[in-house]
């Protein structure tokens, strides 16, 4: 899951080296903290949050196969 989010984020941003994904795994849920450079925040969020919503949709579908719930937090 972490690798998937990191792959998508690196493809979207101008500074892929600044992308950092931290995974906090619980018994039935996973929290992914996505950190990008301040200049790349808009690229990851997208207009009206459409790209962020798409990333969340992809990860939720992947997590559903594992029987887990996923939360993605986009941080500075």
Secondary structure as GFF3:
##gff-version 3
##sequence-region A 1 76
A	DSSP	alpha_helix	2	12	.	.	.	ID=ss1
A	DSSP	three_ten_helix	16	18	.	.	.	ID=ss2
A	DSSP	beta_strand	20	25	.	.	.	ID=ss3
A	DSSP	beta_strand	29	35	.	.	.	ID=ss4
A	DSSP	three_ten_helix	38	40	.	.	.	ID=ss5
A	DSSP	alpha_helix	41	45	.	.	.	ID=ss6
A	DSSP	three_ten_helix	47	49	.	.	.	ID=ss7
A	DSSP	alpha_helix	50	66	.	.	.	ID=ss8
A	DSSP	beta_strand	69	75	.	.	.	ID=ss9
###
